[in-house]
Amino acid sequence: MTDPVVAVVGAGPAGLAASLAAAERGVRVVLLDSAAAPGGQILRESGIAGQQAHRPAVLRRVAAHPHITLRSRTEVVHARVSA
């Protein structure tokens, strides 16, 4: 049996959290995002207290995790997605 693989579309706060949760359970994750860098609109442009300080730690964990592959600048089109 092969290791399970999931695609997570969007590398914003929810996508990052979902990727880490799955990867920490042994699932291989392909994290897809249309932006050049992960973090999402909220983390890139907002001044929400605490979020800016939290972002580098989460991004380091995602980047260092051996079960997560990040594909930036990747647009997901419904017609191309298959089970």
N, C-alpha and C positions, 0 to 999 in steps of 0.2 A: 504494500500500500504506500502511495506517495504522500508526502506532507501536504496538508491543505494549503491552498493559496487563495487569497481574496484581493480584490481591487477596492481601494477606497478612493472615491472621487471627491477631490477638494482637500486642500492642505490648510484649511482654516483651523480654528480651535477645536471644532468637533471632529474633523478628519484626523488631526494629529492625535487626539485622545483615543479615537477608535483604532487607529493604527497601532499605537502603543499597547492598548488593551489586548488586541488580537495577537500581536507579536510576542507579548509576554506570556501568552498561552501556547506558544509554539507554532502559531500560524504564520506562514510567509505572507507578507503584505507588499503589494505594489501600490504606492501612494501617488495618485495622479493629480496634477494641478495645472491650470492654464497659465498661472503667473510664473515669473522668473524665479521667485523665491517663496518658500512656504511661510505661513503665518496668517494668511487671510486678511481681508480688508480691515477688520476691527483692530487687529494687532499692528498692522502697518500704519494706519492713519489716525487712530484715536489716542487720546490722552488719558484714557481710563486709568486711574490710580491702581498700581499693582500689576497691570497687564504687561507693561513694557519690561518690568523687571522679570516677570515670569517667562516671557517669550524665549530668551536665550537658553534657559535651562531645558525647556521642552524641545526646542530645536536641536540642542546638543544630544538629548536622549534619542530623538528620532534618527539623527544622522549617524549615531554610533551603534544603533541596534542592528545586529547582523541579519535579522529577519525582515527588515524594512528596506525596500528599494524605492527611492523617490524619483519620479519622472516629472520634472518641471517643464513648463511650456508645452504641455500636452493637453490638447482639447479632446474631450470625450464626446463622441457623437453617438446617439442612440443606435443608429443603424450599424455601427461597428462593434457594439457590445454583444458578446455571445456567452452563453452559459457553458 
